[in-house]
Amino acid sequence: VSWGYETQKTKGGLTVTLSVGSYPLVKGDNDLSVKITDKAGKAVTDAKVTARFFMPPMPGMAPMTYKPELALKGDVYRFKANTSMEGTWKTEITVVRKGKSTVTATFNLGAR
């Protein structure tokens, strides 16, 4: 898979890298992946990682929030996100590790 777009945020000693199959996102299913690394650059694969994919609320529209299942493949968590309309979508990645503070990183993605 060649990835069309990549962005990252560093929080709480972790770097969360979000990759998107094609960008901007298309209506329908989009392939996304998340790689989490620690301060030493080592991949974190022992965490409970969840995603929330949503469009911020707008007047006169029902909320659109999806919680896709993430599958760990190697050192990357993969999931599909379905966009039902164009605009700005947010992807919120939460990383929970035993004995460490929870880290949440939010990314903005455009859809056409």
Sequence and secondary structure as in RCSB ss.txt:
>XXXX:A:sequence
VSWGYETQKTKGGLTVTLSVGSYPLVKGDNDLSVKITDKAGKAVTDAKVTARFFMPPMPGMAPMTYKPELALKGD
VYRFKANTSMEGTWKTEITVVRKGKSTVTATFNLGAR
>XXXX:A:secstr
   SEEEEEEETTEEEEEEESSSSB SEEEEEEEEEE TTS B  SSEEEEEEEE   TTS  EEE    EEETT
EEEEEEEE SSEEEEEEEEEE TTS  EEEEEEEEE 
